[in-house]
Amino acid sequence: MNEEELKYTEEHLWVHIEGSNARFGITDHAQRELEDIVYVELPEKGKKFQRGDIVCTIESVKSTNDLTCPVSGEIHSINTQLQDEPEIINSDPYGAGWIFTIHMDNPKEADDLLSSAAYKQFLDS
């Protein structure tokens, strides 16, 4: 996946948009800050979330972090491999370490996400 084509949040989530579906994961910056990820509490497939709702939790040796949903919609799929191998996020955050996909209720909400250049500028500030 080309990181330049992704959208980002200030909470360090990456978003890959395909039509009205969006796939989410945490950025390389986030996984490095968290260090060794030991557990991911995945959302339930079919559950609906509003933008800003806590959608899942990631635990590392360093901290426990709630991830908020950047768009409203219904969970379409989850990466069940993370239940047994959460460390995949550390080794491949933009590929096999994806966390969930959501069918967006309002794809226009994705317009509020950061471009790759804006996210890099955010990290530098």
FINU-756296 format. One record per atom (N, C-alpha, C): residue number from 1; residue in one letter; chain; atom name; x, y, z. Coordinates in pm, whole numbers. Layout:
// FINU-756296
<n->NUM&res->A&chain->A&atom->CA&c1->X&c2->Y&c3->Z>
...
END
This chain:
// FINU-756296
<n->1&res->M&chain->A&atom->N&c1->85&c2->-118&c3->0>
<n->1&res->M&chain->A&atom->CA&c1->0&c2->0&c3->0>
<n->1&res->M&chain->A&atom->C&c1->89&c2->124&c3->0>
<n->2&res->N&chain->A&atom->N&c1->58&c2->218&c3->-85>
<n->2&res->N&chain->A&atom->CA&c1->136&c2->341&c3->-95>
<n->2&res->N&chain->A&atom->C&c1->92&c2->439&c3->14>
<n->3&res->E&chain->A&atom->N&c1->180&c2->468&c3->107>
<n->3&res->E&chain->A&atom->CA&c1->147&c2->556&c3->220>
<n->3&res->E&chain->A&atom->C&c1->109&c2->696&c3->175>
<n->4&res->E&chain->A&atom->N&c1->156&c2->738&c3->57>
<n->4&res->E&chain->A&atom->CA&c1->124&c2->870&c3->4>
<n->4&res->E&chain->A&atom->C&c1->-24&c2->881&c3->-35>
<n->5&res->E&chain->A&atom->N&c1->-88&c2->769&c3->-67>
<n->5&res->E&chain->A&atom->CA&c1->-227&c2->769&c3->-111>
<n->5&res->E&chain->A&atom->C&c1->-326&c2->756&c3->5>
<n->6&res->L&chain->A&atom->N&c1->-275&c2->733&c3->125>
<n->6&res->L&chain->A&atom->CA&c1->-361&c2->716&c3->241>
<n->6&res->L&chain->A&atom->C&c1->-404&c2->850&c3->297>
<n->7&res->K&chain->A&atom->N&c1->-509&c2->847&c3->379>
<n->7&res->K&chain->A&atom->CA&c1->-552&c2->962&c3->459>
<n->7&res->K&chain->A&atom->C&c1->-510&c2->931&c3->603>
<n->8&res->Y&chain->A&atom->N&c1->-503&c2->1034&c3->687>
<n->8&res->Y&chain->A&atom->CA&c1->-454&c2->1016&c3->824>
<n->8&res->Y&chain->A&atom->C&c1->-537&c2->1099&c3->922>
<n->9&res->T&chain->A&atom->N&c1->-527&c2->1061&c3->1050>
<n->9&res->T&chain->A&atom->CA&c1->-588&c2->1140&c3->1156>
<n->9&res->T&chain->A&atom->C&c1->-477&c2->1191&c3->1248>
<n->10&res->E&chain->A&atom->N&c1->-509&c2->1292&c3->1325>
<n->10&res->E&chain->A&atom->CA&c1->-413&c2->1344&c3->1422>
<n->10&res->E&chain->A&atom->C&c1->-391&c2->1245&c3->1535>
<n->11&res->E&chain->A&atom->N&c1->-477&c2->1143&c3->1545>
<n->11&res->E&chain->A&atom->CA&c1->-461&c2->1037&c3->1646>
<n->11&res->E&chain->A&atom->C&c1->-376&c2->923&c3->1591>
<n->12&res->H&chain->A&atom->N&c1->-312&c2->945&c3->1475>
<n->12&res->H&chain->A&atom->CA&c1->-216&c2->852&c3->1415>
<n->12&res->H&chain->A&atom->C&c1->-277&c2->725&c3->1359>
<n->13&res->L&chain->A&atom->N&c1->-397&c2->739&c3->1303>
<n->13&res->L&chain->A&atom->CA&c1->-456&c2->630&c3->1226>
<n->13&res->L&chain->A&atom->C&c1->-434&c2->658&c3->1078>
<n->14&res->W&chain->A&atom->N&c1->-410&c2->553&c3->1001>
<n->14&res->W&chain->A&atom->CA&c1->-411&c2->567&c3->856>
<n->14&res->W&chain->A&atom->C&c1->-543&c2->513&c3->806>
<n->15&res->V&chain->A&atom->N&c1->-588&c2->565&c3->692>
<n->15&res->V&chain->A&atom->CA&c1->-716&c2->527&c3->635>
<n->15&res->V&chain->A&atom->C&c1->-698&c2->505&c3->485>
<n->16&res->H&chain->A&atom->N&c1->-739&c2->388&c3->438>
<n->16&res->H&chain->A&atom->CA&c1->-737&c2->358&c3->294>
<n->16&res->H&chain->A&atom->C&c1->-882&c2->351&c3->249>
<n->17&res->I&chain->A&atom->N&c1->-922&c2->445&c3->164>
<n->17&res->I&chain->A&atom->CA&c1->-1061&c2->455&c3->121>
<n->17&res->I&chain->A&atom->C&c1->-1079&c2->389&c3->-14>
<n->18&res->E&chain->A&atom->N&c1->-1179&c2->302&c3->-20>
<n->18&res->E&chain->A&atom->CA&c1->-1216&c2->235&c3->-145>
<n->18&res->E&chain->A&atom->C&c1->-1367&c2->249&c3->-159>
<n->19&res->G&chain->A&atom->N&c1->-1411&c2->350&c3->-236>
<n->19&res->G&chain->A&atom->CA&c1->-1554&c2->375&c3->-250>
<n->19&res->G&chain->A&atom->C&c1->-1614&c2->418&c3->-117>
<n->20&res->S&chain->A&atom->N&c1->-1712&c2->342&c3->-68>
<n->20&res->S&chain->A&atom->CA&c1->-1774&c2->377&c3->60>
<n->20&res->S&chain->A&atom->C&c1->-1718&c2->293&c3->176>
<n->21&res->N&chain->A&atom->N&c1->-1612&c2->218&c3->150>
<n->21&res->N&chain->A&atom->CA&c1->-1546&c2->140&c3->255>
<n->21&res->N&chain->A&atom->C&c1->-1412&c2->203&c3->289>
<n->22&res->A&chain->A&atom->N&c1->-1373&c2->190&c3->414>
<n->22&res->A&chain->A&atom->CA&c1->-1245&c2->244&c3->459>
<n->22&res->A&chain->A&atom->C&c1->-1176&c2->141&c3->549>
<n->23&res->R&chain->A&atom->N&c1->-1048&c2->119&c3->524>
<n->23&res->R&chain->A&atom->CA&c1->-967&c2->28&c3->605>
<n->23&res->R&chain->A&atom->C&c1->-878&c2->113&c3->694>
<n->24&res->F&chain->A&atom->N&c1->-864&c2->70&c3->820>
<n->24&res->F&chain->A&atom->CA&c1->-790&c2->147&c3->919>
<n->24&res->F&chain->A&atom->C&c1->-678&c2->67&c3->983>
<n->25&res->G&chain->A&atom->N&c1->-575&c2->140&c3->1022>
<n->25&res->G&chain->A&atom->CA&c1->-466&c2->85&c3->1100>
<n->25&res->G&chain->A&atom->C&c1->-396&c2->200&c3->1170>
<n->26&res->I&chain->A&atom->N&c1->-295&c2->169&c3->1248>
<n->26&res->I&chain->A&atom->CA&c1->-218&c2->277&c3->1311>
<n->26&res->I&chain->A&atom->C&c1->-92&c2->300&c3->1229>
<n->27&res->T&chain->A&atom->N&c1->-42&c2->421&c3->1234>
<n->27&res->T&chain->A&atom->CA&c1->73&c2->458&c3->1154>
<n->27&res->T&chain->A&atom->C&c1->202&c2->398&c3->1210>
<n->28&res->D&chain->A&atom->N&c1->305&c2->400&c3->1129>
<n->28&res->D&chain->A&atom->CA&c1->436&c2->356&c3->1173>
<n->28&res->D&chain->A&atom->C&c1->482&c2->441&c3->1292>
<n->29&res->H&chain->A&atom->N&c1->456&c2->570&c3->1287>
<n->29&res->H&chain->A&atom->CA&c1->491&c2->660&c3->1398>
<n->29&res->H&chain->A&atom->C&c1->424&c2->610&c3->1527>
<n->30&res->A&chain->A&atom->N&c1->296&c2->577&c3->1520>
<n->30&res->A&chain->A&atom->CA&c1->223&c2->532&c3->1639>
<n->30&res->A&chain->A&atom->C&c1->279&c2->401&c3->1693>
<n->31&res->Q&chain->A&atom->N&c1->305&c2->305&c3->1605>
<n->31&res->Q&chain->A&atom->CA&c1->355&c2->175&c3->1655>
<n->31&res->Q&chain->A&atom->C&c1->493&c2->190&c3->1717>
<n->32&res->R&chain->A&atom->N&c1->575&c2->281&c3->1664>
<n->32&res->R&chain->A&atom->CA&c1->707&c2->304&c3->1725>
<n->32&res->R&chain->A&atom->C&c1->694&c2->368&c3->1862>
<n->33&res->E&chain->A&atom->N&c1->599&c2->461&c3->1876>
<n->33&res->E&chain->A&atom->CA&c1->576&c2->527&c3->2006>
<n->33&res->E&chain->A&atom->C&c1->521&c2->427&c3->2109>
<n->34&res->L&chain->A&atom->N&c1->433&c2->338&c3->2066>
<n->34&res->L&chain->A&atom->CA&c1->374&c2->240&c3->2156>
<n->34&res->L&chain->A&atom->C&c1->473&c2->133&c3->2196>
<n->35&res->E&chain->A&atom->N&c1->567&c2->104&c3->2110>
<n->35&res->E&chain->A&atom->CA&c1->663&c2->-6&c3->2125>
<n->35&res->E&chain->A&atom->C&c1->591&c2->-139&c3->2107>
<n->36&res->D&chain->A&atom->N&c1->623&c2->-241&c3->2183>
<n->36&res->D&chain->A&atom->CA&c1->571&c2->-376&c3->2159>
<n->36&res->D&chain->A&atom->C&c1->422&c2->-385&c3->2190>
<n->37&res->I&chain->A&atom->N&c1->342&c2->-409&c3->2086>
<n->37&res->I&chain->A&atom->CA&c1->198&c2->-424&c3->2103>
<n->37&res->I&chain->A&atom->C&c1->168&c2->-567&c3->2146>
<n->38&res->V&chain->A&atom->N&c1->90&c2->-579&c3->2255>
<n->38&res->V&chain->A&atom->CA&c1->65&c2->-711&c3->2314>
<n->38&res->V&chain->A&atom->C&c1->-81&c2->-755&c3->2305>
<n->39&res->Y&chain->A&atom->N&c1->-173&c2->-661&c3->2276>
<n->39&res->Y&chain->A&atom->CA&c1->-316&c2->-697&c3->2271>
<n->39&res->Y&chain->A&atom->C&c1->-392&c2->-592&c3->2191>
<n->40&res->V&chain->A&atom->N&c1->-489&c2->-639&c3->2113>
<n->40&res->V&chain->A&atom->CA&c1->-579&c2->-550&c3->2042>
<n->40&res->V&chain->A&atom->C&c1->-722&c2->-596&c3->2070>
<n->41&res->E&chain->A&atom->N&c1->-803&c2->-506&c3->2127>
<n->41&res->E&chain->A&atom->CA&c1->-945&c2->-535&c3->2146>
<n->41&res->E&chain->A&atom->C&c1->-1017&c2->-487&c3->2021>
<n->42&res->L&chain->A&atom->N&c1->-1056&c2->-581&c3->1938>
<n->42&res->L&chain->A&atom->CA&c1->-1116&c2->-550&c3->1809>
<n->42&res->L&chain->A&atom->C&c1->-1264&c2->-515&c3->1823>
<n->43&res->P&chain->A&atom->N&c1->-1314&c2->-431&c3->1733>
<n->43&res->P&chain->A&atom->CA&c1->-1458&c2->-403&c3->1736>
<n->43&res->P&chain->A&atom->C&c1->-1536&c2->-524&c3->1684>
<n->44&res->E&chain->A&atom->N&c1->-1663&c2->-527&c3->1713>
<n->44&res->E&chain->A&atom->CA&c1->-1749&c2->-637&c3->1670>
<n->44&res->E&chain->A&atom->C&c1->-1798&c2->-611&c3->1527>
<n->45&res->K&chain->A&atom->N&c1->-1782&c2->-712&c3->1442>
<n->45&res->K&chain->A&atom->CA&c1->-1830&c2->-701&c3->1304>
<n->45&res->K&chain->A&atom->C&c1->-1980&c2->-673&c3->1306>
<n->46&res->G&chain->A&atom->N&c1->-2023&c2->-577&c3->1225>
<n->46&res->G&chain->A&atom->CA&c1->-2164&c2->-540&c3->1217>
<n->46&res->G&chain->A&atom->C&c1->-2205&c2->-429&c3->1312>
<n->47&res->K&chain->A&atom->N&c1->-2119&c2->-394&c3->1407>
<n->47&res->K&chain->A&atom->CA&c1->-2151&c2->-288&c3->1503>
<n->47&res->K&chain->A&atom->C&c1->-2137&c2->-152&c3->1436>
<n->48&res->K&chain->A&atom->N&c1->-2227&c2->-61&c3->1469>
<n->48&res->K&chain->A&atom->CA&c1->-2225&c2->74&c3->1413>
<n->48&res->K&chain->A&atom->C&c1->-2155&c2->170&c3->1510>
<n->49&res->F&chain->A&atom->N&c1->-2079&c2->262&c3->1451>
<n->49&res->F&chain->A&atom->CA&c1->-2007&c2->363&c3->1528>
<n->49&res->F&chain->A&atom->C&c1->-2032&c2->500&c3->1466>
<n->50&res->Q&chain->A&atom->N&c1->-2032&c2->601&c3->1551>
<n->50&res->Q&chain->A&atom->CA&c1->-2037&c2->739&c3->1505>
<n->50&res->Q&chain->A&atom->C&c1->-1895&c2->794&c3->1509>
<n->51&res->R&chain->A&atom->N&c1->-1869&c2->892&c3->1425>
<n->51&res->R&chain->A&atom->CA&c1->-1737&c2->956&c3->1428>
<n->51&res->R&chain->A&atom->C&c1->-1711&c2->1006&c3->1569>
<n->52&res->G&chain->A&atom->N&c1->-1592&c2->973&c3->1621>
<n->52&res->G&chain->A&atom->CA&c1->-1553&c2->1013&c3->1755>
<n->52&res->G&chain->A&atom->C&c1->-1575&c2->906&c3->1861>
<n->53&res->D&chain->A&atom->N&c1->-1652&c2->801&c3->1830>
<n->53&res->D&chain->A&atom->CA&c1->-1672&c2->691&c3->1925>
<n->53&res->D&chain->A&atom->C&c1->-1543&c2->612&c3->1940>
<n->54&res->I&chain->A&atom->N&c1->-1522&c2->556&c3->2058>
<n->54&res->I&chain->A&atom->CA&c1->-1409&c2->463&c3->2076>
<n->54&res->I&chain->A&atom->C&c1->-1444&c2->334&c3->2004>
<n->55&res->V&chain->A&atom->N&c1->-1357&c2->295&c3->1910>
<n->55&res->V&chain->A&atom->CA&c1->-1386&c2->180&c3->1826>
<n->55&res->V&chain->A&atom->C&c1->-1306&c2->56&c3->1865>
<n->56&res->C&chain->A&atom->N&c1->-1187&c2->75&c3->1922>
<n->56&res->C&chain->A&atom->CA&c1->-1108&c2->-38&c3->1970>
<n->56&res->C&chain->A&atom->C&c1->-998&c2->12&c3->2063>
<n->57&res->T&chain->A&atom->N&c1->-929&c2->-82&c3->2124>
<n->57&res->T&chain->A&atom->CA&c1->-823&c2->-51&c3->2219>
<n->57&res->T&chain->A&atom->C&c1->-698&c2->-129&c3->2183>
<n->58&res->I&chain->A&atom->N&c1->-583&c2->-63&c3->2192>
<n->58&res->I&chain->A&atom->CA&c1->-455&c2->-128&c3->2168>
<n->58&res->I&chain->A&atom->C&c1->-373&c2->-117&c3->2295>
<n->59&res->E&chain->A&atom->N&c1->-321&c2->-232&c3->2339>
<n->59&res->E&chain->A&atom->CA&c1->-234&c2->-235&c3->2457>
<n->59&res->E&chain->A&atom->C&c1->-92&c2->-269&c3->2413>
<n->60&res->S&chain->A&atom->N&c1->1&c2->-197&c3->2471>
<n->60&res->S&chain->A&atom->CA&c1->143&c2->-225&c3->2446>
<n->60&res->S&chain->A&atom->C&c1->211&c2->-239&c3->2581>
<n->61&res->V&chain->A&atom->N&c1->339&c2->-271&c3->2577>
<n->61&res->V&chain->A&atom->CA&c1->415&c2->-281&c3->2701>
<n->61&res->V&chain->A&atom->C&c1->424&c2->-145&c3->2770>
<n->62&res->K&chain->A&atom->N&c1->396&c2->-40&c3->2694>
<n->62&res->K&chain->A&atom->CA&c1->412&c2->96&c3->2742>
<n->62&res->K&chain->A&atom->C&c1->281&c2->160&c3->2790>
<n->63&res->S&chain->A&atom->N&c1->168&c2->130&c3->2721>
<n->63&res->S&chain->A&atom->CA&c1->42&c2->197&c3->2753>
<n->63&res->S&chain->A&atom->C&c1->-78&c2->126&c3->2691>
<n->64&res->T&chain->A&atom->N&c1->-197&c2->172&c3->2729>
<n->64&res->T&chain->A&atom->CA&c1->-322&c2->127&c3->2670>
<n->64&res->T&chain->A&atom->C&c1->-385&c2->248&c3->2603>
<n->65&res->N&chain->A&atom->N&c1->-422&c2->235&c3->2475>
<n->65&res->N&chain->A&atom->CA&c1->-475&c2->348&c3->2400>
<n->65&res->N&chain->A&atom->C&c1->-607&c2->312&c3->2335>
<n->66&res->D&chain->A&atom->N&c1->-707&c2->399&c3->2352>
<n->66&res->D&chain->A&atom->CA&c1->-834&c2->386&c3->2283>
<n->66&res->D&chain->A&atom->C&c1->-822&c2->454&c3->2148>
<n->67&res->L&chain->A&atom->N&c1->-873&c2->390&c3->2045>
<n->67&res->L&chain->A&atom->CA&c1->-876&c2->450&c3->1912>
<n->67&res->L&chain->A&atom->C&c1->-1017&c2->499&c3->1884>
<n->68&res->T&chain->A&atom->N&c1->-1027&c2->623&c3->1837>
<n->68&res->T&chain->A&atom->CA&c1->-1159&c2->677&c3->1804>
<n->68&res->T&chain->A&atom->C&c1->-1184&c2->662&c3->1654>
<n->69&res->C&chain->A&atom->N&c1->-1308&c2->639&c3->1621>
<n->69&res->C&chain->A&atom->CA&c1->-1348&c2->619&c3->1482>
<n->69&res->C&chain->A&atom->C&c1->-1354&c2->754&c3->1411>
<n->70&res->P&chain->A&atom->N&c1->-1278&c2->772&c3->1304>
<n->70&res->P&chain->A&atom->CA&c1->-1277&c2->900&c3->1234>
<n->70&res->P&chain->A&atom->C&c1->-1394&c2->921&c3->1138>
<n->71&res->V&chain->A&atom->N&c1->-1473&c2->818&c3->1112>
<n->71&res->V&chain->A&atom->CA&c1->-1591&c2->829&c3->1026>
<n->71&res->V&chain->A&atom->C&c1->-1703&c2->744&c3->1086>
<n->72&res->S&chain->A&atom->N&c1->-1826&c2->778&c3->1054>
<n->72&res->S&chain->A&atom->CA&c1->-1941&c2->701&c3->1100>
<n->72&res->S&chain->A&atom->C&c1->-1969&c2->585&c3->1005>
<n->73&res->G&chain->A&atom->N&c1->-2013&c2->473&c3->1062>
<n->73&res->G&chain->A&atom->CA&c1->-2047&c2->360&c3->977>
<n->73&res->G&chain->A&atom->C&c1->-2054&c2->230&c3->1053>
<n->74&res->E&chain->A&atom->N&c1->-2061&c2->122&c3->977>
<n->74&res->E&chain->A&atom->CA&c1->-2075&c2->-13&c3->1032>
<n->74&res->E&chain->A&atom->C&c1->-1948&c2->-93&c3->1005>
<n->75&res->I&chain->A&atom->N&c1->-1900&c2->-164&c3->1107>
<n->75&res->I&chain->A&atom->CA&c1->-1780&c2->-246&c3->1092>
<n->75&res->I&chain->A&atom->C&c1->-1809&c2->-355&c3->989>
<n->76&res->H&chain->A&atom->N&c1->-1728&c2->-356&c3->885>
<n->76&res->H&chain->A&atom->CA&c1->-1745&c2->-449&c3->774>
<n->76&res->H&chain->A&atom->C&c1->-1660&c2->-574&c3->795>
<n->77&res->S&chain->A&atom->N&c1->-1537&c2->-556&c3->840>
<n->77&res->S&chain->A&atom->CA&c1->-1449&c2->-670&c3->867>
<n->77&res->S&chain->A&atom->C&c1->-1346&c2->-631&c3->972>
<n->78&res->I&chain->A&atom->N&c1->-1292&c2->-732&c3->1036>
<n->78&res->I&chain->A&atom->CA&c1->-1187&c2->-711&c3->1136>
<n->78&res->I&chain->A&atom->C&c1->-1072&c2->-805&c3->1105>
<n->79&res->N&chain->A&atom->N&c1->-953&c2->-766&c3->1147>
<n->79&res->N&chain->A&atom->CA&c1->-835&c2->-848&c3->1123>
<n->79&res->N&chain->A&atom->C&c1->-819&c2->-944&c3->1242>
<n->80&res->T&chain->A&atom->N&c1->-883&c2->-1060&c3->1232>
<n->80&res->T&chain->A&atom->CA&c1->-884&c2->-1156&c3->1342>
<n->80&res->T&chain->A&atom->C&c1->-745&c2->-1212&c3->1371>
<n->81&res->Q&chain->A&atom->N&c1->-653&c2->-1201&c3->1277>
<n->81&res->Q&chain->A&atom->CA&c1->-516&c2->-1248&c3->1300>
<n->81&res->Q&chain->A&atom->C&c1->-452&c2->-1174&c3->1418>
<n->82&res->L&chain->A&atom->N&c1->-498&c2->-1050&c3->1443>
<n->82&res->L&chain->A&atom->CA&c1->-441&c2->-970&c3->1553>
<n->82&res->L&chain->A&atom->C&c1->-476&c2->-1026&c3->1690>
<n->83&res->Q&chain->A&atom->N&c1->-580&c2->-1110&c3->1698>
<n->83&res->Q&chain->A&atom->CA&c1->-616&c2->-1169&c3->1827>
<n->83&res->Q&chain->A&atom->C&c1->-503&c2->-1258&c3->1879>
<n->84&res->D&chain->A&atom->N&c1->-439&c2->-1331&c3->1789>
<n->84&res->D&chain->A&atom->CA&c1->-330&c2->-1420&c3->1828>
<n->84&res->D&chain->A&atom->C&c1->-191&c2->-1360&c3->1805>
<n->85&res->E&chain->A&atom->N&c1->-183&c2->-1262&c3->1714>
<n->85&res->E&chain->A&atom->CA&c1->-54&c2->-1205&c3->1678>
<n->85&res->E&chain->A&atom->C&c1->-61&c2->-1051&c3->1669>
<n->86&res->P&chain->A&atom->N&c1->-88&c2->-983&c3->1781>
<n->86&res->P&chain->A&atom->CA&c1->-99&c2->-837&c3->1776>
<n->86&res->P&chain->A&atom->C&c1->31&c2->-768&c3->1735>
<n->87&res->E&chain->A&atom->N&c1->142&c2->-837&c3->1752>
<n->87&res->E&chain->A&atom->CA&c1->272&c2->-779&c3->1717>
<n->87&res->E&chain->A&atom->C&c1->288&c2->-756&c3->1566>
<n->88&res->I&chain->A&atom->N&c1->196&c2->-810&c3->1486>
<n->88&res->I&chain->A&atom->CA&c1->198&c2->-785&c3->1341>
<n->88&res->I&chain->A&atom->C&c1->190&c2->-635&c3->1314>
<n->89&res->I&chain->A&atom->N&c1->119&c2->-563&c3->1400>
<n->89&res->I&chain->A&atom->CA&c1->109&c2->-418&c3->1383>
<n->89&res->I&chain->A&atom->C&c1->247&c2->-354&c3->1388>
<n->90&res->N&chain->A&atom->N&c1->334&c2->-404&c3->1476>
<n->90&res->N&chain->A&atom->CA&c1->469&c2->-350&c3->1485>
<n->90&res->N&chain->A&atom->C&c1->552&c2->-379&c3->1360>
<n->91&res->S&chain->A&atom->N&c1->536&c2->-499&c3->1306>
<n->91&res->S&chain->A&atom->CA&c1->620&c2->-538&c3->1193>
<n->91&res->S&chain->A&atom->C&c1->566&c2->-493&c3->1058>
<n->92&res->D&chain->A&atom->N&c1->434&c2->-473&c3->1047>
<n->92&res->D&chain->A&atom->CA&c1->375&c2->-437&c3->917>
<n->92&res->D&chain->A&atom->C&c1->250&c2->-351&c3->938>
<n->93&res->P&chain->A&atom->N&c1->267&c2->-228&c3->990>
<n->93&res->P&chain->A&atom->CA&c1->150&c2->-146&c3->1025>
<n->93&res->P&chain->A&atom->C&c1->62&c2->-107&c3->905>
<n->94&res->Y&chain->A&atom->N&c1->119&c2->-100&c3->784>
<n->94&res->Y&chain->A&atom->CA&c1->42&c2->-58&c3->667>
<n->94&res->Y&chain->A&atom->C&c1->-7&c2->-175&c3->582>
<n->95&res->G&chain->A&atom->N&c1->27&c2->-295&c3->621>
<n->95&res->G&chain->A&atom->CA&c1->-13&c2->-412&c3->544>
<n->95&res->G&chain->A&atom->C&c1->-91&c2->-508&c3->630>
<n->96&res->A&chain->A&atom->N&c1->-26&c2->-617&c3->670>
<n->96&res->A&chain->A&atom->CA&c1->-92&c2->-723&c3->748>
<n->96&res->A&chain->A&atom->C&c1->-140&c2->-674&c3->884>
<n->97&res->G&chain->A&atom->N&c1->-92&c2->-557&c3->930>
<n->97&res->G&chain->A&atom->CA&c1->-130&c2->-503&c3->1060>
<n->97&res->G&chain->A&atom->C&c1->-254&c2->-415&c3->1057>
<n->98&res->W&chain->A&atom->N&c1->-331&c2->-416&c3->947>
<n->98&res->W&chain->A&atom->CA&c1->-456&c2->-339&c3->945>
<n->98&res->W&chain->A&atom->C&c1->-545&c2->-388&c3->1056>
<n->99&res->I&chain->A&atom->N&c1->-638&c2->-304&c3->1104>
<n->99&res->I&chain->A&atom->CA&c1->-719&c2->-341&c3->1220>
<n->99&res->I&chain->A&atom->C&c1->-863&c2->-373&c3->1184>
<n->100&res->F&chain->A&atom->N&c1->-930&c2->-283&c3->1110>
<n->100&res->F&chain->A&atom->CA&c1->-1070&c2->-308&c3->1074>
<n->100&res->F&chain->A&atom->C&c1->-1106&c2->-228&c3->949>
<n->101&res->T&chain->A&atom->N&c1->-1218&c2->-268&c3->888>
<n->101&res->T&chain->A&atom->CA&c1->-1276&c2->-190&c3->779>
<n->101&res->T&chain->A&atom->C&c1->-1416&c2->-151&c3->821>
<n->102&res->I&chain->A&atom->N&c1->-1460&c2->-37&c3->768>
<n->102&res->I&chain->A&atom->CA&c1->-1592&c2->14&c3->801>
<n->102&res->I&chain->A&atom->C&c1->-1661&c2->56&c3->672>
<n->103&res->H&chain->A&atom->N&c1->-1790&c2->28&c3->664>
<n->103&res->H&chain->A&atom->CA&c1->-1872&c2->79&c3->554>
<n->103&res->H&chain->A&atom->C&c1->-1923&c2->215&c3->601>
<n->104&res->M&chain->A&atom->N&c1->-1876&c2->321&c3->535>
<n->104&res->M&chain->A&atom->CA&c1->-1906&c2->456&c3->580>
<n->104&res->M&chain->A&atom->C&c1->-2051&c2->494&c3->552>
<n->105&res->D&chain->A&atom->N&c1->-2116&c2->554&c3->653>
<n->105&res->D&chain->A&atom->CA&c1->-2251&c2->607&c3->636>
<n->105&res->D&chain->A&atom->C&c1->-2247&c2->731&c3->547>
<n->106&res->N&chain->A&atom->N&c1->-2143&c2->813&c3->566>
<n->106&res->N&chain->A&atom->CA&c1->-2131&c2->939&c3->494>
<n->106&res->N&chain->A&atom->C&c1->-1987&c2->954&c3->446>
<n->107&res->P&chain->A&atom->N&c1->-1954&c2->908&c3->325>
<n->107&res->P&chain->A&atom->CA&c1->-1817&c2->917&c3->276>
<n->107&res->P&chain->A&atom->C&c1->-1759&c2->1058&c3->277>
<n->108&res->K&chain->A&atom->N&c1->-1844&c2->1161&c3->279>
<n->108&res->K&chain->A&atom->CA&c1->-1795&c2->1300&c3->285>
<n->108&res->K&chain->A&atom->C&c1->-1718&c2->1327&c3->414>
<n->109&res->E&chain->A&atom->N&c1->-1744&c2->1249&c3->520>
<n->109&res->E&chain->A&atom->CA&c1->-1669&c2->1267&c3->646>
<n->109&res->E&chain->A&atom->C&c1->-1520&c2->1246&c3->624>
<n->110&res->A&chain->A&atom->N&c1->-1485&c2->1163&c3->526>
<n->110&res->A&chain->A&atom->CA&c1->-1343&c2->1136&c3->498>
<n->110&res->A&chain->A&atom->C&c1->-1271&c2->1259&c3->445>
<n->111&res->D&chain->A&atom->N&c1->-1346&c2->1358&c3->397>
<n->111&res->D&chain->A&atom->CA&c1->-1285&c2->1481&c3->348>
<n->111&res->D&chain->A&atom->C&c1->-1213&c2->1557&c3->459>
<n->112&res->D&chain->A&atom->N&c1->-1249&c2->1529&c3->584>
<n->112&res->D&chain->A&atom->CA&c1->-1188&c2->1596&c3->699>
<n->112&res->D&chain->A&atom->C&c1->-1055&c2->1533&c3->741>
<n->113&res->L&chain->A&atom->N&c1->-1020&c2->1421&c3->680>
<n->113&res->L&chain->A&atom->CA&c1->-895&c2->1353&c3->715>
<n->113&res->L&chain->A&atom->C&c1->-776&c2->1424&c3->651>
<n->114&res->L&chain->A&atom->N&c1->-658&c2->1401&c3->708>
<n->114&res->L&chain->A&atom->CA&c1->-537&c2->1466&c3->659>
<n->114&res->L&chain->A&atom->C&c1->-478&c2->1392&c3->539>
<n->115&res->S&chain->A&atom->N&c1->-424&c2->1467&c3->447>
<n->115&res->S&chain->A&atom->CA&c1->-346&c2->1408&c3->338>
<n->115&res->S&chain->A&atom->C&c1->-213&c2->1360&c3->396>
<n->116&res->S&chain->A&atom->N&c1->-138&c2->1285&c3->318>
<n->116&res->S&chain->A&atom->CA&c1->-6&c2->1240&c3->362>
<n->116&res->S&chain->A&atom->C&c1->85&c2->1358&c3->395>
<n->117&res->A&chain->A&atom->N&c1->85&c2->1460&c3->308>
<n->117&res->A&chain->A&atom->CA&c1->170&c2->1577&c3->332>
<n->117&res->A&chain->A&atom->C&c1->127&c2->1652&c3->457>
<n->118&res->A&chain->A&atom->N&c1->-4&c2->1664&c3->479>
<n->118&res->A&chain->A&atom->CA&c1->-54&c2->1735&c3->598>
<n->118&res->A&chain->A&atom->C&c1->-20&c2->1655&c3->725>
<n->119&res->Y&chain->A&atom->N&c1->-25&c2->1522&c3->717>
<n->119&res->Y&chain->A&atom->CA&c1->9&c2->1440&c3->832>
<n->119&res->Y&chain->A&atom->C&c1->158&c2->1455&c3->866>
<n->120&res->K&chain->A&atom->N&c1->243&c2->1454&c3->764>
<n->120&res->K&chain->A&atom->CA&c1->388&c2->1473&c3->787>
<n->120&res->K&chain->A&atom->C&c1->415&c2->1609&c3->849>
<n->121&res->Q&chain->A&atom->N&c1->344&c2->1711&c3->803>
<n->121&res->Q&chain->A&atom->CA&c1->360&c2->1845&c3->859>
<n->121&res->Q&chain->A&atom->C&c1->313&c2->1846&c3->1005>
<n->122&res->F&chain->A&atom->N&c1->203&c2->1774&c3->1034>
<n->122&res->F&chain->A&atom->CA&c1->154&c2->1762&c3->1171>
<n->122&res->F&chain->A&atom->C&c1->260&c2->1697&c3->1261>
<n->123&res->L&chain->A&atom->N&c1->324&c2->1592&c3->1211>
<n->123&res->L&chain->A&atom->CA&c1->428&c2->1524&c3->1291>
<n->123&res->L&chain->A&atom->C&c1->546&c2->1615&c3->1318>
<n->124&res->D&chain->A&atom->N&c1->578&c2->1701&c3->1222>
<n->124&res->D&chain->A&atom->CA&c1->693&c2->1791&c3->1236>
<n->124&res->D&chain->A&atom->C&c1->666&c2->1910&c3->1328>
<n->125&res->S&chain->A&atom->N&c1->539&c2->1937&c3->1354>
<n->125&res->S&chain->A&atom->CA&c1->506&c2->2056&c3->1436>
<n->125&res->S&chain->A&atom->C&c1->511&c2->2026&c3->1585>
END
